[in-house]
Amino acid sequence: MVDVPPLVVARALPDQVPENAPAHCPGTESDLAGKASACAGCANQDACQSAPKGPDPDLPLIRTRMASVRCKILVLSGKGGVGKSTFTAQLAWAFASDMHTQTGVMDIDVCGPSIPTILGLKDQYIHQSAAGWTPVYVADNLACMSIEFLLPHANAAVVWRGPKKNGLIKQFLKDVDWTGGMADELGADAPKPAVDYLLVDTPPGTSDEHLAVVGCLRESGIDGAVLITTPQEVSLQDVRKEISFCRKMQVPILGVVENMAGFVCPSCHARSDIFYPSTGGARALCEELGLVFLGSVPLDPRIARSCDVGESFVDAYPDSPASEAYTHIIAQIKRLVRKTDTA
Ligand code: SF4
């Protein structure tokens, strides 16, 4: 296993975990800083104990940065392997198909970033300018930020505990210039939205990354979360936890997408249920919990192929049943987001 190389640590190490901190450092901004059992013997203990604790000084900076983003959407799943990143990429391409809109994709799956490959951005690196980190562009109006752009090669494993992951996410929110240089022109006093949609692709579950992004965006506002699941009960059980997380954290849920819902043979168009919806699938879950069921996307082996080569499945196979499903779901999300935007 390859640890994060020194170059990455130097660029992305969060402020609240000093480089000389022990492995279980609670973070210098934590109320436990200097007092936790991990702090015993740490060279920073005196400084951490006496450092002032209070509102996070980064939050106003994040608020200023996010003022240039009109709509922020989280893409969540309870379980891994349900097609969350694939859906995020399709949603991004769909938003970006309107050349008058600007879309950003922020990949906060720190330990397993897959968005760069799906968007066709392998072996890309970010640049730094006076305005911050410049994301990597898929097209003129579609940008992406991921930890993969900070790694020396795509196979390098990121072995980070919670506070370091939190710090990186904070840096993404604080330092990435999603406006592609327009932020300077807008001015700090009267920032007007320059990015229409920011899609945040999260890792599965409800962990450090989710808490970090929700906490950092609380003041800026999250327009909603799209939850991805597969039809079988074992996946629905985990999505229930995700729903509970959103409700606890007061993140509005735009709706639930059922992915891999049946297999449609590309030759004969016959359908079979590979992940059998033994308890009624996502539709029944939405009815039970009063959520919007956004739709079902059938399995299609060409989706995986499109992800591997970094192309938009909907653009490549517009007539497939899966593309029709994606298009229908994305249209609903656009409508829902417009409603929250004008509410
Ligand atoms: S004293 Fe505790 S909080 Fe401070 S750097 Fe050391 S381990 Fe982290």
Residues whose N, C-alpha, C, O or C-beta is under 5 A from the ligand:
A	BS01	SF4	A21 P22 C25 P26 G27 T28 A33 G34 A38 C39 C42 N44 Q45 C48
